């Protein structure tokens, strides 16, 4: 899974919490080449900050959906915005859901895991 956020401290905290829960996490803090990062990582889930400079998370979401190799990545908006606004944004854009940054804590990994695609059973 991957997280894109412009808040370095929050990105480190969220990444560490998920890694402690046993998840493989790649993080990206830069303003540019976000699509290149996603092409390299090909995450099974993306936590995407909504409020970022240059290209906002909801604008990046639109670019992802139009991209032939990235359009199927499940996206969860990750923001400190008002939850009613986030619910509306999820409905408007078609994201998998949202997570409030205020939820960073001991059950954060469990909240994220609910959005992960189910594991494929081993081949017989």
C-alpha positions as CSV (number, residue, x, y, z in Angstrom):
1,X,0.0,0.0,0.0
2,X,1.0,3.6,-0.4
3,X,0.5,7.0,1.2
4,X,0.9,10.3,-0.5
5,X,0.8,13.4,1.8
6,X,2.6,16.7,2.0
7,X,2.9,16.6,5.8
8,X,6.2,14.8,6.4
9,X,5.6,14.2,10.2
10,X,2.1,12.8,9.6
11,X,3.3,10.7,6.8
12,X,6.0,9.2,9.0
13,X,3.6,8.5,11.8
14,X,1.0,6.9,9.6
15,X,3.6,4.8,7.8
16,X,5.1,3.6,11.1
17,X,1.7,2.6,12.5
18,X,0.9,0.6,9.4
19,X,4.3,-1.1,9.3
20,X,4.0,-2.0,13.0
21,X,0.7,-3.7,12.0
22,X,2.6,-5.8,9.4
23,X,1.6,-3.9,6.3
24,X,4.1,-3.1,3.5
25,X,3.9,0.7,3.1
26,X,5.6,3.1,0.6
27,X,5.3,6.8,1.3
28,X,5.7,9.8,-0.9
29,X,6.1,13.4,0.2
30,X,7.1,15.2,-2.9
31,X,5.1,17.7,-5.0
32,X,6.1,16.3,-8.3
33,X,6.3,12.9,-10.0
34,X,3.5,11.4,-7.9
35,X,2.3,9.4,-10.9
36,X,5.9,8.1,-11.3
37,X,5.9,7.0,-7.7
38,X,2.6,5.1,-8.1
39,X,3.8,3.5,-11.4
40,X,6.9,2.2,-9.5
41,X,5.0,1.0,-6.5
42,X,1.7,-0.3,-8.0
43,X,0.1,-0.3,-4.6
44,X,-3.0,-2.4,-3.7
45,X,-4.4,0.7,-1.9
46,X,-3.6,4.4,-1.8
47,X,-4.2,6.7,1.1
48,X,-4.3,10.1,-0.6
49,X,-4.1,13.5,1.2
50,X,-6.8,15.8,-0.2
51,X,-5.1,19.2,0.6
52,X,-1.7,19.3,-1.1
53,X,0.1,22.0,-3.0
54,X,0.5,22.0,-6.8
55,X,-2.1,19.3,-7.5
56,X,-4.7,18.5,-4.8
57,X,-5.5,15.0,-3.9
58,X,-9.0,15.1,-5.5
59,X,-7.4,16.5,-8.7
60,X,-4.7,13.7,-8.6
61,X,-7.5,11.2,-8.1
62,X,-9.1,12.3,-11.4
63,X,-5.7,11.9,-13.2
64,X,-5.3,8.4,-11.7
65,X,-8.7,7.3,-13.0
66,X,-7.8,8.5,-16.5
67,X,-4.4,6.7,-16.4
68,X,-4.3,3.3,-18.2
69,X,-1.9,1.7,-15.6
70,X,-3.1,3.4,-12.4
71,X,-6.9,3.7,-12.9
72,X,-7.8,0.6,-10.9
73,X,-5.8,1.5,-7.7
74,X,-8.3,1.7,-4.9
75,X,-8.1,5.2,-3.3
76,X,-9.0,6.3,0.2
77,X,-9.0,10.1,0.8
78,X,-6.9,10.8,3.9
79,X,-7.6,14.2,5.3
80,X,-8.3,16.5,8.2
81,X,-11.2,18.1,6.3
82,X,-14.7,18.0,7.7
83,X,-16.1,14.5,7.5
84,X,-19.3,15.6,5.8
85,X,-17.1,17.2,3.1
86,X,-15.1,14.0,2.8
87,X,-18.2,11.9,2.5
88,X,-19.4,14.2,-0.3
89,X,-16.0,14.1,-2.0
90,X,-16.0,10.3,-1.9
91,X,-19.4,10.1,-3.5
92,X,-18.6,12.7,-6.2
93,X,-15.3,11.2,-7.2
94,X,-16.0,7.5,-6.6
95,X,-13.2,6.8,-4.1
96,X,-13.3,3.7,-1.9
97,X,-13.8,5.8,1.2
98,X,-12.0,8.3,3.5
99,X,-10.0,8.2,6.7
100,X,-9.8,11.2,9.0
101,X,-6.3,12.2,10.1
102,X,-7.7,12.7,13.5
103,X,-8.1,8.8,13.7
104,X,-4.3,8.3,13.8
105,X,-3.9,6.1,16.9
106,X,-3.9,2.5,18.0
107,X,-6.8,1.4,15.8
108,X,-5.6,3.3,12.7
109,X,-4.2,0.1,11.0
110,X,-7.4,-1.7,11.6
111,X,-9.4,1.1,9.9
112,X,-7.0,1.0,6.9
113,X,-7.1,-2.8,6.6
114,X,-10.9,-2.6,6.1
115,X,-10.2,-0.9,2.8
116,X,-7.6,-3.4,1.5
117,X,-8.7,-5.7,-1.3
118,X,-9.3,-9.3,-0.1
119,X,-6.3,-11.6,-0.4
120,X,-6.4,-14.1,-3.2
121,X,-6.4,-17.7,-2.1
122,X,-3.3,-19.7,-2.9
123,X,-3.4,-21.5,-6.3
124,X,-4.2,-25.2,-5.9
